[in-house]
Amino acid sequence: MRVAIFSAKKYEREFLSAANASYGHDLVYFDSRLEPETASLAAGFVAVSVFVNDCADGETVRVLAGGGTRLVATRSTGFNHVDLKAASRHGIAVVRVVDYSPYSVAEFAVGLLLALNRKIHRAYNRTRDGNFELDGLMGFDFHGRCVGLIGTGKIGRVFAGIMRGFGCDIRGYDKFPNREFTAAGGTYTDLDDICALADIISLHCPLTHETHHVINARTLATMKPGTLLVNTSRGGLIDTDAAIAALKSGRLGGLALDVYEQETELFFQDLSSEIIIDDVIQRLVSFPNVIVTGHQAFFTREAVGTIAATTLESIADFEAGRPLRNQVALA
């Protein structure tokens, strides 16, 4: 089957091409993002594959359907960038990568947390300039601290297991509690208790209408002064303006982001020679207690390889008329 692959970076092409040896699809790569203005590039392609910052909104889906597309395969677990109602209305099936490597994201979240707490990023920059002073680099022991998780799916549970290894007290908030979380020593509570009790809060939930801005001015105001906040899930989980206000007041002791509300125009591209006009991201990176990375938590060989293989397998199942195990159902 001919497949139009949008937002195809060099590293992805290598993994997709290698995985395709088992399927024999005709893969056509596009550097550009999918959006209404580029959707016509997919004319004649029954299957289209997209990534997290592609825009498969109602207008884009309409153009895709008009060009003959019948399957959208997103190379991600999240699917908030796809208008499921529009896809259903136009007879387009949507599949995702349900599970690639929870370890990749969870381990990266812990890495961000360690760097944020122990100021590793600042120490790195200092020593490169010959400054070996320790003032301003003090952190705190994780042992005995309370870690709050918002979302206790596979990634959240792996993260919780790692933090338990540090000797932390693990609390979780999730609309759908999981027995594996409690069996591993975690305790469920409500969102307000998470905010009030936790020294560290890490976000591991999908972006939905219910979770949009789950971290906002109200929840931030209930946090302990000096709380560390980590987000490796979706940018829209945090009200960024409210987080900036909490950083300025000292309510947030540190913020580590691998995702950002307005990342679509920034992430996955080199803007080092450009003037970035996004004032919010510029304010964020100006704080000494903020770390921003460019949506790389998933970026391991194991994860990217699984994403490629799962995506192509779903496309093969669609072509053969087999059940789509990774299909996203319209709620």
N, C-alpha and C positions, 0 to 999 in steps of 0.2 A: 504494500500500500504506500502511496505517496503521502508523505507527512511534512507539513510546514512547521518548522521549529523556530519560534521567535525567541529573542533575547539569548541567542546561542553564543556563549563565550567559547574561547579556544579550548579551555580545560573541559568544558562540557562536551564539545564536539568529539574530543578524544574518547571519552567514556561512552558516549552514545554510539559512535562508530564501532567501537570494540564490542559493545553489547549487541549491536545489530547483526553481527556475524551469525547469531543464532536465529534471526528473524527474517532478514533479507528485505526489510522495508527500503523504500526510496526516500532517503532523508534529504530534505532541502533546508538549508540553514539560512536564517535571516538575522543579521546583527541587530536590527531595529526592534523596539518593543512593539507588541501588539496594542493597538489603540484604534479608534474609529478611522483615523487618517491612513493607517497602514493595513487595515483589515483586508483591503482589496488585493493585497499580495497573496492572500490565501485562496483566491479564486481557483477552483478546480481541485483543491485539496480536500479530500473527505475527512482527513484527520489533521488537527492543529494542536501543537504542543506549546504551552506557555509556562512562564515562570512567575515568581511572586509579585513583581512590579509591572507585569503586563496588565492591560486594562481590558477585561472582557465584560464590559458593561452592556446595557441593553442595546445601544446603537451599534457597538462592535459586533455583538452576537447577531444582530439583524443583517449586517453586511456579510458576516461569515455564512449565515444560512443561505443568503441569496447567491453566494458563490459555490454552494454545494457542500459545505462543511456539515458533518453529522456527528463529529466527536471532538471534544476539547479535552486534552489530557494535560493537566497541570503537574509540573515537576516539583511538587511540594505537597506537604500534608495539609496546610491551610488552603482554603478556597474562597476567602472573602473577596478576592479580586475578580470573581466570576459571578455574573448575574444568573443565578440558578433558575429563577422564574422565567427570565427571557429565554434561556436555553431550552427549558421544557416547552415553552410556548412555540419555539421554532423547531422542535423535534431534534435537538442536539443533546446527546448524552455527555456527561461530564465525569471524568475519572481523576483520581488523585493518587498520590503515593501515601498510603495509609501508614506505613511503617518503614523507615529506612535505617537510621541508627540513632536511637535515643541517647546513646553514649556520647555522640559527637556534640550535641547541643548541651547536654548536662555537664560534660567535662569542661566545655568552653565557659559556661556560666560560672562554674567554680573558679576557673582561671581568672575571669573578670573580677570576681569577688575578692580573690587573693590579691590581685594587683591593686584594686581599689582600696582595700583595707590597709595593706602594707606599703602603699604608695610606690609600688615597683616601677610604674611608668615614670614617675617623677625622679626616682633614684637613677633610672637608666639615663635620662636626659642630663642629670647633674654630672654623673661620672664621665660622660662623654665630653663634658666641658672641664674636666679636671676638678670638679667639686665633690669631695667625699664627706661633706658635713652631714650629720644625721638630724639636725634640727628640722622639725616639720614633717618627719617621715614616720612618726610613731603610729602604730595601729593597736589592735587589741587581739587577745586570744579568741579563737573561735570556740574553744573548749568551754562548755557550760553555757554558751549563749543560746538564745531562742531564735530559731530560723522559721520563718513563716512562708509557706508555699501557697500561691494562688493558682490552683490547677494541680491535680495529682494524677495525671495520665502517665504514660510510660516515661516521658522525659522527666516529669516532676518526681516520679518515684526513684529514678536513677540518681537525680540530684539529691534527693532526700537521703538515699543510701550513702552517698559520698560524704554528706555533711554529718551524718550519724557517726561516720568514721572519725570525724574530728571531735566527737563527743558533744554534739549539739542536741538540744531539745527541739524536736521537729513537730511543728503544728501545720495543719493543712486546711484549706478552704476549697470546697469543690461542690458544685451542684449535684454531681454524681459520685458519691463516696465510693472508694475502692477498698476491698478487704485486704488486698496486698499491702496497701499503705499502712493500715493499722497493724497488720501482722508483722511488719518490719519495724514497728516501734513508733510510728507516727500517731498523732492525735488530731482528730478533726475538731474544728471549732468554727465560729462564724467570722465573717470578714472584719467586723469591728474588733474582735478579740485578737485577730492576727495583727491588725495595725497597732493595737495598744500594747501587745506583749512582745512582739518580735524586735530583735536587734538587727535582723537581716530579713529582707523580703525579696523573694524571687518569683517572677511571673512565668507560668508554664501553662497558660490556657489559650484556647483559640480566640480570635477576634470575632465577636458576634454583636448583635444589637444589645444584648444583656451585659457583655463585658467591655463594651466601648467606654473608655475613660473610667475603668474600675478604680484606677488610682487618680483621684481628683482632689480638689481643694478640701472637701470634707474629710476624705479618708486620710489625706496627708496631715491634716490638723490633729488627727487622733493618734498619730505615730509618736513614738518616743523620740525625743531630741537626739539627733545623731544617727538615726536609722540609716542603714545602707540598703539601697534599692537596685535590683538587677532585672533587666528585661531582655530576654533572648527570644521572645515569642513574636509579638506584633506591636508595631509602634503605637497603634491606636488604643492600646490598653492604658496608656498614660496620657493625661492632660498635660502636655509639655509646658504650657504657660504656668500651670499650677505648680509643676515640679520645679521650675525655675524660681518661683516665689518661695518655695520651701527650702531651696538651696540657699537663697539669699538670707532667709531668716534663721538658718541653722537647723531647722526641723529635719531636713535631710542632711545626713552627714556625708553622703556620697551617692553618686548615681552612675551606674554602668549600663550603657545601651548598645546593643548590637542591632537594634531596629529603631525606627524613628517615624513619627506620624507622616512627615512629608518627604520620605526617603525616595519616592519614585523618580524625582528629577536629579537625584544625587548619587545614590548607591549604584555599585557595579560599573562605575566608569571613572576615568582619570580626569579630575578637574583641577589638578595641581597648577595648571597654567591659566586657570579661569578665575574670574571674580565671582565668588559665590554670593548670590543676592538674597539667599535665605538668611534673614537676620536671626531667626530662632536657633538654627544650628550653630551659627557663629557665636551666639551668646553661650550656648551649651559648652562648646569646646574651649571657651575662655575661662571656665571655672577650673581651678586646680584639682578639685575633688570630683571631676566628671571624666569618665572614659567613654568615648564613642568609637565603635568599630562598625565596619560596613557590611552588616548582615552576613557574617562569615561563620557563625556558630555551627552550621551544618557541614562546613567545608573540610571533610576528611575523605580520604580515598574510599573508605568503606561506604560512607554515606552517598557520595556522588555516584559510585558504581551501582549501588542498590537503586538509587533514584532512576538512573538510566535504564537499568534492566526492567524495573517494575513498569515504567512508562511504556516501554516498547512491548512488553508482555500484554499490557492492557489493550494496546492498539491491535496486536495480533488476535486477541480474543474478540475484539469488536469485528475485525475483518472476517473471522471465521464464524461469527454468529454465536459465540459461546457466552455464557453469563459473565457479566462484568463484576468481578469480585470487589474492585476498588471504586465502584460507581458512587458518586455523591447523590444521595436521595434528596429530593425537594421536601423540606420540612413542612 
